[in-house]
Amino acid sequence: MADLPKKAHPPKGLIEKAIYLDRFYIPTRYPNDLPSGAPMSYFTERDAKEAIKYGGEIIRYCKDKISK
């Protein structure tokens, strides 16, 4: 992020949402990364809904920056 121009730096809240999403990257794609069981044993419906919401917010932010 340090390489981004100052005007392109996302707000802190958006960074926190990206960090939240980051925890889903490996275990949902590579179940062997989990200690045992299936990914569905580690994630809730609430996790999924928040991930979708946060992902949408990040996409909207990026589209807005690209269109300017």
Protein Blocks (a to p, Z undefined) as FASTA:
>chain_A
ZZpcfklpccfklmmmmmmmmmmmmmmmmmmlpmgdcfklmpcfklmmmmmmmmmmmmmm
mmmmmmZZ
